[in-house]
Amino acid sequence: MLSYVKKRSGELRPFDAHKLRISILRAMKDVSNKDESEKVLNHILNKMSSHKLIFSTSDLRDIVEDSLIELNMKDIAKSYAIFKKLNLELKEFIKTHTNNLSHNALIILSSHYLKRNKEGRIIENPDQLFHRVANYIASAEKKNLRKKYSEEFYKLLNNLDFLPNTPCLANANTLNQLAACFVLDIPDSLEGIYDSLKKSAQIFQSGGGVGYSFSHIRPKNSIISSTGRFASGPVSFMHLFDKSCDMIKQGGIRRGANMGILNINHPDIFEFISEKSHGSLQNFNLSIAITDDFMHSVINNSYSKIGKNKLRSREIFDYICTNAWQSGDPGLIFIDEINKKHSLNKLGKIESTNPYDEIPLLSNESCVLGSINLSHMIHNKHIDWPKLANTIELSIRFLDNVVTINKYPTKEIEIISHANRKIGLGVMGWADMLLELGIKYDSEEAIDQAKELMSFIKKHAELTSEKLAKEKGVFPNFHKSNLKKKRRNATLLSIAPTGSISLIANCSSGIEPLFAISYVRKALGGLELFESNKSFENIARYHGFYSKELMLKISQTGSIKEFKEIPKDIKNLFVTALDISLEWHIKIQSVFQAYVDNSVSKTINLPNNATIGDIKRAYMLAWKSKCKGITVYRYGSKNSQVLNLQKQTTIVSVLNNRKLYK
């Protein structure tokens, strides 16, 4: 019978059956809620009873995986292998890295960002990653400035004051495709469609996401003059792009992300509206390009022309909102508002956005993103304006350098991206900043603070781009723009969702409220990460009501408003996404949009009991509030979602296994 385990260091340790069972249970919880860990453990022990007394850790892992497969638990075997591999890699580079990165940041970095050799082993730590990125981005500077900016960029990244989009962190000085956002043209020709399909595959390989307007494709069942046969329509081609995306994992970082857009007057709009409700197109976000005329006709209860037919606009709007209630899709982009604010309208109209709506782009155009960590811009309960100004200046310069040094997937994309030099500097940690300032998220004080903050960021971003234009030259298409002052970049600001980089920075996502005080987040590659708000934990400890049991209870509801053991003033401050009315969600989005020249990505999170009428109100209010787009999500309306309130058994498993990384 097994008595000892030989560690990689050569040390012998007594075999711990309980510890092995916990590891197996954790793998099971990733796949299902059924606990068969005791059954598996007994199978392993019986299997090993006639074997040697000392096993290496790798031998033990192999035996566990073989046992799981023998018990017809292949998915659990895979989950177990991933967990053990991550655990091993984390232990290796934690030894060499002293930065104050969070537990979840270490998991994300080790899984998807740190460089690996040909055998798949990690060969850098987070500190080296930040040096790699800083050195490469600074290489766009003149030789005499490279050392200076390499040091400044490194400090910016290492302090987690600013982080660029995922492809930049993962690919700098490796693949060197650093942009996150692309829009490709989808013409009404087989050759053109497949050309864009090829381009999208190249973009996915390097970690980018793509938006497309399928509005130019002829409707389903129309006659193709060259063959005399019937056309299959835009939705059928979306399935082609979806399948291609499914086959390509984005540069080993994440699965491909797509935005599919169709104009409201396209004859196939009803098929488009309902497609996600049928469970298909899982690699797509869908949005309808809605016009002002259509929204006015909804208000006036008049008709809209859809292909050759005239239909009552309210009936179409009802169908849109019903499907959004069911599945979260389609969202809306307000295409007239986008083009009114489009500074390069002489180059053509914008028809699409990137996958998360924060960047409207021309066809074959790209954009690079980065976000300032607002939770680090506080000093003594006040905003540190000088630090913020310096961070804005460095961040704009960093992103502009990315445009210069980026290796674009096609020459066509490179030409227009260099001609317009679009960047999107945004923020993350807005909810954390409000908590530090003692401001409730859904309050007029928060609105006033957002105005002050974003007017400051807008002013300093524009000043920096104007200075860069004098130093390095204006963007080549400036003479075709409606901008009044010469500057380096056609666009400057964008609010992105910051899913992964906010995890690395250990702050709240974008301008979202806290999703919950504690919850489980599904991150890149399906990793389940337990999240709890650090500010709440600190206050709970300070006031003496913190306990592990309380955090477990909170994780099942997300909200703390019904907990009698928590003081009322703290409950009022720590509101969560599902506590906040849709009106306040949209108020916050619209106030940020007023200062942002690109767009704002924000989810209007609604409770499971929200009605179709709530969706209608949200869509109408967003249009009236001059937002450029809107996404709603009713909690639990999809089988799989990124942010989850969990049953206690799952949370206990996650909490127990956090100890294995420490």
Order of alpha helices (4+ residues) and beta strands (2+ residues): beta-beta-alpha-alpha-beta-alpha-alpha-alpha-alpha-alpha-beta-alpha-beta-alpha-beta-alpha-beta-beta-beta-alpha-beta-alpha-beta-beta-alpha-beta-alpha-beta-beta-beta-beta-beta-alpha-alpha-beta-alpha-alpha-alpha-beta-beta-alpha-alpha-alpha-alpha-beta-alpha-beta-beta-alpha
